[in-house]
Amino acid sequence: MQNPLVYNFDKSLLQGETKSSDRFAYSQYFMPLEVDPAQQSDTLSDLAKAQVGYLFLDRTRIRPQGFAVGEYVYGMSLAPGEEVVVEQKTFSKRETTLEDQEEQETQFDLELSSTLSTDLQEGLERQQSLTTNTGLSAGGSLGANIKGVQVNADLKYTKNVTEADTESRRRSVKDSTTASSKVASKYRALHKTVFRIATEERFESTNKRVLRNPNKFTPIDLHYFKLLQKLQMTQERYGARLCWAPQVKDPAFDLFERIRLGKQEIMQKAEAVALPPKPVEPVKPTKPPVWATSGEVRADKWGFTCDMRYDYTLEIPIPAGYVWDGDPQAVKASAALRTVNMDRGYTYYVVGEPWAAIDKVYVKVHLGVDGRVGLGGCGEIYMRAAARCMAAPDAQDAQYTAAYQAWLVAMGDWNKKVEDIRTTSLSEAQDLAAAWEQDMMARVNPVAELINRVIKQNFPPNVRDEGWEVEVWR
């Protein structure tokens, strides 16, 4: 009968970090004390149940056994007598700067102002008036009776002469003097001290290799392969111990569950924030919506070392008879890449918001690719994006066209309001959830959490309902 073995290999030992020709990786194998031979096939399930058993000490011995040719890496052709110099440079630069700046400013202002005013006024007024009146009056009356008719004649002369003469003189003398004096003094001093220490460390390593074709008339092909080391690995058991291994399933389960439930409650409250009512969409034509795509656009803005940092604008043609539904999130989510022979890091994201102009939807995608070290091609990257389009309103239906345009405007305002409300609510909720988690982690007692798990796992409620039972747990 052979017992099953469980091995835990140390990967660092396989990477040549030890100097000895024999390398060891140790593991432990636990086997219950009482195992029925008829149940050896179910040993792994018994390992999870038993708490008292044998502890076997195993080790893995690794011995080098030579080298072997691995996978193909690179090939090079040399003409007769051709020489190729392969140069590899490694450059690193590190700069440390310490700057201490102290600035002190002093300002003193002094201002003195005085005003003296003298006002002297003198006035003289003289008036002379002369009035003369001369009058002459003469009169007479004559009357007669002619044939019984009374005739009267009256003559009167009056003359009045009035002469007036007025003379007025006025003299005014005013003497006013004002003297004003102002003295101002301002002093400002600025003292600035900058202390800076800069340290720069540079390291550069150059490795050159000359490859030469010794044949004068015959070309050769050089093929490079990976060189693998052969290792002989043996498993050895060098000891056994009797031990008790109690197992606590998920010791921090209760803590993480409380944290998860608390954060979930906070996020649910944030998601349940009141939103304004959504505008009612007018009745659309019978044509279903379609997805318009930009097709694959190849990225070609490579740098000297096959690196890239560029913003590509993808054009999504809108089919005839359709219009964009105005959903920018759907366009952002549809942005995707397809790579060919890409063996280094790259990233991409949508810049800004998609927009529509005439019969196309535009979206700007930033693409970043790390530079390549060594020989090889740049690879290929293809980008694509899509937009959801709805049937355009009928030009003959003016009422539906007006309702559709009003709905688009209302939807744009509604989307902006909803995005602002949700962004603010989720941001506040994330801060609260992070603070809740930090507070829980700061106040956690690992021993208490472990004891709680042991109690829940090994002591059901019916055996811990009295105080004396708790005393015997020790």
C-alpha positions as CSV (number, residue, x, y, z in Angstrom):
1,M,0.0,0.0,0.0
2,Q,1.3,3.4,-1.0
3,N,0.3,6.6,0.7
4,P,-0.5,9.6,-1.5
5,L,2.0,12.4,-1.3
6,V,1.5,16.1,-1.4
7,Y,4.5,18.2,-2.7
8,N,5.1,21.9,-2.3
9,F,8.0,23.0,-4.6
10,D,9.9,26.2,-4.1
11,K,10.2,27.9,-7.4
12,S,13.1,30.0,-6.4
13,L,15.1,26.8,-6.0
14,L,14.5,26.0,-9.6
15,Q,15.9,29.3,-10.7
16,G,19.5,28.7,-9.6
17,E,19.5,30.7,-6.4
18,T,21.4,28.0,-4.4
19,K,25.1,27.3,-4.9
20,S,24.9,23.6,-4.2
21,S,24.6,21.0,-6.9
22,D,21.8,19.4,-5.0
23,R,18.8,21.5,-4.2
24,F,16.0,20.7,-1.8
25,A,12.4,21.7,-1.5
26,Y,10.6,20.6,1.7
27,S,6.9,19.8,2.2
28,Q,4.8,18.3,4.8
29,Y,2.2,15.6,4.5
30,F,-0.4,15.0,7.2
31,M,-2.1,11.6,7.5
32,P,-4.7,10.6,10.1
33,L,-3.9,8.1,12.8
34,E,-6.8,5.8,12.1
35,V,-7.3,5.2,8.4
36,D,-9.0,2.1,7.2
37,P,-7.0,0.5,4.4
38,A,-10.3,0.0,2.5
39,Q,-10.8,3.8,2.6
40,Q,-7.3,4.8,1.2
41,S,-9.0,6.1,-1.9
42,D,-10.7,8.8,0.2
43,T,-7.6,9.9,2.0
44,L,-7.9,13.6,0.9
45,S,-11.4,13.9,2.4
46,D,-10.0,12.3,5.7
47,L,-7.2,14.9,5.8
48,A,-9.8,17.6,6.1
49,K,-11.6,15.8,9.0
50,A,-8.9,14.4,11.2
51,Q,-7.1,16.5,13.8
52,V,-4.7,14.0,15.2
53,G,-2.3,12.0,13.0
54,Y,1.2,11.6,11.6
55,L,3.2,14.4,10.1
56,F,5.5,13.2,7.4
57,L,8.5,15.4,6.5
58,D,9.3,15.2,2.8
59,R,11.9,16.9,0.6
60,T,12.6,17.1,-3.1
61,R,16.2,16.7,-4.3
62,I,17.1,18.3,-7.6
63,R,20.3,17.4,-9.4
64,P,21.6,18.9,-12.7
65,Q,21.9,16.4,-15.5
66,G,23.3,18.6,-18.4
67,F,21.8,20.8,-21.0
68,A,19.3,20.5,-23.9
69,V,18.3,22.6,-26.9
70,G,15.0,24.3,-26.3
71,E,12.6,26.3,-28.6
72,Y,13.7,28.4,-31.5
73,V,14.4,32.0,-30.7
74,Y,15.9,33.9,-33.7
75,G,17.7,33.4,-37.0
76,M,20.2,35.5,-38.9
77,S,21.7,35.1,-42.4
78,L,25.3,36.2,-43.1
79,A,26.7,36.8,-46.6
80,P,30.3,35.5,-47.4
81,G,32.8,37.3,-45.3
82,E,30.1,39.5,-43.6
83,E,30.5,40.8,-40.1
84,V,27.6,41.9,-37.8
85,V,28.2,43.7,-34.6
86,V,25.3,43.2,-32.1
87,E,25.4,45.8,-29.3
88,Q,23.2,45.7,-26.3
89,K,23.1,48.7,-23.9
90,T,21.6,48.9,-20.5
91,F,21.1,52.4,-19.1
92,S,19.7,53.5,-15.8
93,K,19.6,57.0,-14.3
94,R,18.4,58.0,-10.8
95,E,18.3,61.5,-9.5
96,T,17.6,62.5,-5.9
97,T,16.9,66.2,-5.1
98,L,16.5,67.8,-1.7
99,E,15.3,71.4,-1.7
100,D,14.7,73.6,1.3
101,Q,13.4,77.1,0.7
102,E,12.9,79.8,3.3
103,E,11.4,83.1,2.5
104,Q,10.9,86.1,4.8
105,E,9.3,89.4,3.9
106,T,9.1,92.6,6.1
107,Q,7.1,95.7,5.2
108,F,6.9,99.0,7.2
109,D,4.6,101.9,6.1
110,L,4.6,105.5,7.7
111,E,2.4,108.3,6.5
112,L,1.9,111.8,8.1
113,S,-0.6,114.4,6.7
114,S,-1.6,117.9,7.9
115,T,-3.9,120.7,6.5
116,L,-4.2,124.4,7.5
117,S,-6.9,126.6,6.0
118,T,-7.5,130.4,6.6
119,D,-10.5,132.2,5.1
120,L,-11.0,136.1,5.4
121,Q,-14.0,137.7,3.7
122,E,-14.9,141.5,3.6
123,G,-17.9,143.1,1.9
124,L,-19.1,146.7,1.2
125,E,-22.4,147.7,-0.4
126,R,-23.8,151.2,-1.3
127,Q,-27.1,152.2,-2.9
128,Q,-28.5,155.6,-3.9
129,S,-32.0,156.3,-5.3
130,L,-33.5,159.5,-6.6
131,T,-37.2,160.0,-7.8
132,T,-38.8,163.2,-9.3
133,N,-42.5,163.6,-10.3
134,T,-43.8,166.7,-12.3
135,G,-47.4,167.1,-13.2
136,L,-49.5,169.7,-15.2
137,S,-53.3,169.7,-15.5
138,A,-55.6,172.2,-17.4
139,G,-59.3,172.0,-18.3
140,G,-62.4,174.0,-19.4
141,S,-66.1,173.4,-20.2
142,L,-68.5,175.2,-22.6
143,G,-72.2,174.7,-23.0
144,A,-75.1,176.2,-25.1
145,N,-78.8,175.6,-25.9
146,I,-79.5,175.9,-29.5
147,K,-83.1,175.6,-30.6
148,G,-83.9,173.6,-27.6
149,V,-80.8,171.3,-28.0
150,Q,-78.3,171.4,-25.3
151,V,-74.7,171.4,-26.6
152,N,-71.7,170.9,-24.3
153,A,-67.9,171.0,-25.1
154,D,-65.3,169.9,-22.6
155,L,-61.5,170.2,-23.1
156,K,-59.0,168.7,-20.7
157,Y,-55.2,168.4,-20.8
158,T,-53.0,166.3,-18.4
159,K,-49.2,165.8,-18.3
160,N,-47.3,163.6,-15.8
161,V,-43.5,163.2,-15.9
162,T,-41.7,160.7,-13.6
163,E,-38.0,160.4,-13.3
164,A,-36.2,157.8,-11.3
165,D,-32.5,157.3,-10.8
166,T,-31.0,154.5,-8.8
167,E,-27.3,153.8,-8.2
168,S,-26.0,150.7,-6.5
169,R,-22.4,149.7,-5.7
170,R,-21.1,146.6,-4.0
171,R,-17.5,145.6,-3.2
172,S,-16.4,142.2,-1.9
173,V,-12.9,141.1,-0.9
174,K,-12.1,137.5,0.0
175,D,-8.7,136.2,1.0
176,S,-8.3,132.4,1.3
177,T,-5.1,130.5,2.0
178,T,-4.8,126.7,2.3
179,A,-1.6,124.8,3.2
180,S,-1.4,121.0,2.9
181,S,1.6,118.9,3.8
182,K,2.0,115.1,3.5
183,V,5.0,112.9,4.3
184,A,5.0,109.1,3.4
185,S,7.7,106.5,4.1
186,K,7.6,102.9,3.0
187,Y,10.2,100.2,3.7
188,R,10.1,96.7,2.3
189,A,12.7,94.0,2.8
190,L,12.6,90.5,1.2
191,H,14.9,87.8,2.3
192,K,14.9,84.5,0.4
193,T,17.2,81.5,1.0
194,V,17.1,78.4,-1.2
195,F,19.1,75.3,-0.2
196,R,19.2,72.6,-2.8
197,I,21.1,69.3,-3.0
198,A,20.9,67.2,-6.1
199,T,22.4,63.8,-6.5
200,E,22.5,61.9,-9.8
201,E,23.4,58.3,-10.2
202,R,24.0,56.9,-13.6
203,F,24.8,53.3,-14.7
204,E,25.4,52.2,-18.2
205,S,26.3,48.7,-19.4
206,T,27.3,47.9,-23.0
207,N,27.7,44.4,-24.4
208,K,29.0,44.0,-27.9
209,R,29.3,40.8,-29.9
210,V,30.8,40.4,-33.3
211,L,29.3,37.7,-35.6
212,R,31.5,36.9,-38.6
213,N,31.1,34.5,-41.5
214,P,34.5,32.9,-42.0
215,N,33.7,31.6,-45.4
216,K,34.7,33.7,-48.3
217,F,32.3,32.3,-50.9
218,T,29.6,30.6,-48.9
219,P,26.7,32.3,-47.0
220,I,25.7,30.8,-43.6
221,D,22.5,30.9,-41.5
222,L,22.8,31.3,-37.8
223,H,19.9,29.9,-35.7
224,Y,19.6,30.7,-32.0
225,F,17.8,28.4,-29.6
226,K,17.0,28.5,-25.9
227,L,19.4,26.4,-23.8
228,L,17.6,24.4,-21.1
229,Q,19.1,22.7,-18.1
230,K,18.2,19.1,-17.4
231,L,17.4,18.4,-13.8
232,Q,16.8,15.1,-12.0
233,M,14.2,15.4,-9.3
234,T,13.6,12.8,-6.6
235,Q,11.2,12.8,-3.7
236,E,12.5,11.7,-0.3
237,R,10.8,11.2,3.1
238,Y,13.2,11.8,6.0
239,G,11.0,11.9,9.1
240,A,7.6,11.4,10.7
241,R,6.0,13.0,13.7
242,L,2.8,12.5,15.8
243,C,0.9,15.7,16.0
244,W,-2.4,17.4,16.5
245,A,-3.5,19.8,13.8
246,P,-6.8,21.5,14.6
247,Q,-8.2,23.3,11.6
248,V,-10.1,26.6,11.6
249,K,-12.1,27.1,8.5
250,D,-11.9,30.7,7.2
251,P,-10.6,32.4,10.4
252,A,-11.4,35.9,9.2
253,F,-14.7,35.0,7.5
254,D,-16.9,36.8,10.1
255,L,-14.8,40.0,9.9
256,F,-14.8,40.2,6.1
257,E,-18.5,39.3,6.0
258,R,-19.3,42.2,8.4
259,I,-17.2,44.5,6.3
260,R,-18.8,43.3,3.1
261,L,-22.3,43.7,4.4
262,G,-21.6,47.2,5.8
263,K,-20.1,48.4,2.5
264,Q,-22.9,46.7,0.5
265,E,-25.5,48.6,2.6
266,I,-23.7,51.9,2.1
267,M,-23.5,51.3,-1.7
268,Q,-27.1,50.2,-1.9
269,K,-28.2,53.4,-0.2
270,A,-26.1,55.4,-2.7
271,E,-27.6,53.6,-5.6
272,A,-31.1,54.1,-4.3
273,V,-30.7,57.9,-4.6
274,A,-33.8,59.7,-6.0
275,L,-33.6,60.4,-9.7
276,P,-35.6,62.8,-11.8
277,P,-38.3,61.2,-13.9
278,K,-37.1,60.0,-17.3
279,P,-38.6,61.7,-20.4
280,V,-41.2,59.6,-22.2
281,E,-39.9,58.6,-25.6
282,P,-42.4,59.4,-28.5
283,V,-43.8,56.6,-30.5
284,K,-41.0,55.5,-32.9
285,P,-41.4,54.1,-36.5
286,T,-41.5,50.3,-37.0
287,K,-37.8,50.2,-38.0
288,P,-35.7,48.5,-35.2
289,P,-32.5,50.2,-33.9
290,V,-29.2,49.0,-35.4
291,W,-25.5,49.1,-34.3
292,A,-23.2,51.1,-36.6
293,T,-19.5,50.2,-36.4
294,S,-16.3,52.0,-37.4
295,G,-14.7,48.9,-38.6
296,E,-11.1,48.0,-37.6
297,V,-8.7,50.9,-37.7
298,R,-5.0,50.0,-37.7
299,A,-2.7,52.0,-35.4
300,D,0.4,53.1,-37.3
301,K,1.9,56.0,-35.2
302,W,4.9,54.0,-34.0
303,G,8.0,55.5,-32.4
304,F,11.6,54.7,-33.0
305,T,11.6,51.9,-30.4
306,C,8.1,50.6,-31.5
307,D,6.5,52.7,-28.7
308,M,3.3,54.7,-29.1
309,R,1.4,57.5,-27.4
310,Y,-1.3,58.8,-29.7
311,D,-5.0,59.8,-29.8
312,Y,-6.9,58.2,-32.6
313,T,-10.3,59.5,-33.7
314,L,-12.6,56.7,-34.9
315,E,-15.4,57.6,-37.3
316,I,-18.7,55.6,-37.0
317,P,-20.9,56.2,-40.1
318,I,-24.6,56.5,-39.4
319,P,-26.7,54.4,-41.8
320,A,-29.2,56.2,-44.0
321,G,-32.5,56.7,-42.4
322,Y,-31.1,56.5,-38.9
323,V,-29.8,58.8,-36.2
324,W,-27.5,58.3,-33.2
325,D,-29.4,57.6,-30.0
326,G,-27.1,60.0,-28.1
327,D,-25.9,57.4,-25.5
328,P,-22.1,58.2,-24.9
329,Q,-21.6,55.4,-22.4
330,A,-22.6,52.7,-25.0
331,V,-20.0,54.1,-27.4
332,K,-17.3,54.1,-24.7
333,A,-18.1,50.6,-23.7
334,S,-17.9,49.4,-27.3
335,A,-14.3,50.5,-27.8
336,A,-12.1,47.4,-28.2
337,L,-8.6,46.4,-29.5
338,R,-7.3,43.4,-31.4
339,T,-3.6,42.7,-31.2
340,V,-1.3,40.6,-33.4
341,N,2.3,39.7,-32.3
342,M,2.1,42.0,-29.3
343,D,4.5,40.8,-26.6
344,R,4.7,43.9,-24.4
345,G,2.5,46.1,-22.3
346,Y,-0.2,48.3,-23.8
347,T,-3.2,50.3,-22.6
348,Y,-6.1,52.3,-24.1
349,Y,-9.0,54.5,-22.9
350,V,-11.6,56.9,-24.4
351,V,-10.6,60.6,-24.3
352,G,-13.5,62.9,-23.5
353,E,-17.0,62.3,-24.7
354,P,-18.2,60.9,-28.1
355,W,-19.8,63.5,-30.4
356,A,-21.9,63.4,-33.6
357,A,-21.5,65.6,-36.7
358,I,-23.7,65.4,-39.8
359,D,-23.8,61.6,-40.6
360,K,-21.0,60.3,-38.4
361,V,-20.3,59.7,-34.7
362,Y,-16.7,60.4,-33.5
363,V,-14.9,58.9,-30.6
364,K,-11.3,59.6,-29.5
365,V,-9.3,56.7,-28.2
366,H,-5.8,57.1,-26.6
367,L,-3.5,54.2,-27.3
368,G,-0.2,53.7,-25.3
369,V,2.3,51.0,-26.0
370,D,5.6,50.3,-24.2
371,G,8.9,50.5,-26.2
372,R,10.6,47.3,-27.4
373,V,14.0,46.2,-26.1
374,G,16.0,44.1,-28.6
375,L,15.2,43.0,-32.1
376,G,11.8,42.2,-33.5
377,G,8.8,43.8,-35.1
378,C,6.4,46.3,-33.6
379,G,3.3,44.1,-34.0
380,E,-0.1,45.1,-35.1
381,I,-3.0,46.8,-33.2
382,Y,-6.5,47.3,-34.5
383,M,-9.2,49.5,-32.9
384,R,-12.9,49.6,-33.3
385,A,-16.0,51.2,-31.8
386,A,-19.8,51.1,-32.3
387,A,-22.8,53.3,-31.7
388,R,-26.5,52.5,-31.4
389,C,-28.7,54.2,-34.0
390,M,-32.4,54.6,-34.1
391,A,-34.8,55.1,-37.0
392,A,-34.9,58.8,-38.0
393,P,-38.3,60.5,-37.8
394,D,-40.3,60.9,-41.0
395,A,-39.8,64.3,-42.5
396,Q,-43.4,64.3,-43.6
397,D,-44.6,63.9,-39.9
398,A,-43.9,67.4,-38.5
399,Q,-45.5,66.6,-35.2
400,Y,-43.5,63.5,-34.6
401,T,-40.3,65.3,-35.7
402,A,-40.9,68.1,-33.2
403,A,-41.6,65.6,-30.5
404,Y,-38.6,63.5,-31.3
405,Q,-36.3,66.6,-31.3
406,A,-37.7,67.7,-27.9
407,W,-37.2,64.2,-26.5
408,L,-33.6,64.2,-27.6
409,V,-33.0,67.5,-25.8
410,A,-34.8,66.3,-22.7
411,M,-32.8,63.0,-22.8
412,G,-29.6,64.9,-23.0
413,D,-30.5,67.0,-20.0
414,W,-31.8,64.0,-18.1
415,N,-28.6,61.9,-18.8
416,K,-26.4,64.8,-17.5
417,K,-28.5,65.2,-14.4
418,V,-28.5,61.5,-13.7
419,E,-24.8,61.2,-14.2
420,D,-24.0,64.1,-11.9
421,I,-26.3,62.8,-9.2
422,R,-25.0,59.2,-9.4
423,T,-21.3,60.3,-9.6
424,T,-21.7,62.5,-6.5
425,S,-23.6,59.8,-4.6
426,L,-21.2,57.0,-5.5
427,S,-18.2,59.1,-4.7
428,E,-19.5,59.9,-1.3
429,A,-20.6,56.3,-0.8
430,Q,-17.1,55.0,-1.7
431,D,-15.5,57.4,0.7
432,L,-17.9,56.2,3.5
433,A,-17.3,52.6,2.6
434,A,-13.5,53.1,2.6
435,A,-13.7,54.8,6.0
436,W,-16.0,52.0,7.3
437,E,-13.5,49.4,6.2
438,Q,-10.5,51.2,7.7
439,D,-12.3,51.7,11.0
440,M,-13.2,48.0,11.1
441,M,-9.7,46.9,10.3
442,A,-8.2,49.3,12.9
443,R,-10.5,48.0,15.7
444,V,-10.2,44.3,14.8
445,N,-8.8,41.9,17.4
446,P,-7.3,38.8,15.6
447,V,-7.4,36.6,18.7
448,A,-11.1,37.4,19.3
449,E,-12.0,36.7,15.7
450,L,-10.2,33.4,15.8
451,I,-11.8,32.4,19.1
452,N,-15.3,33.3,17.6
453,R,-14.6,31.1,14.6
454,V,-13.4,28.2,16.8
455,I,-16.5,28.5,19.0
456,K,-18.9,28.6,16.1
457,Q,-17.2,25.7,14.4
458,N,-16.7,23.3,17.4
459,F,-19.2,24.4,20.0
460,P,-22.8,24.4,18.8
461,P,-25.3,26.6,20.7
462,N,-26.7,23.6,22.7
463,V,-23.4,23.1,24.5
464,R,-22.7,26.7,25.3
465,D,-25.9,27.9,26.8
466,E,-24.6,27.9,30.4
467,G,-21.7,29.6,32.1
468,W,-20.0,26.5,33.5
469,E,-19.7,25.0,30.0
470,V,-17.8,28.0,28.9
471,E,-15.3,27.5,31.7
472,V,-14.3,24.1,30.5
473,W,-13.4,25.3,27.0
474,R,-9.8,25.9,28.0
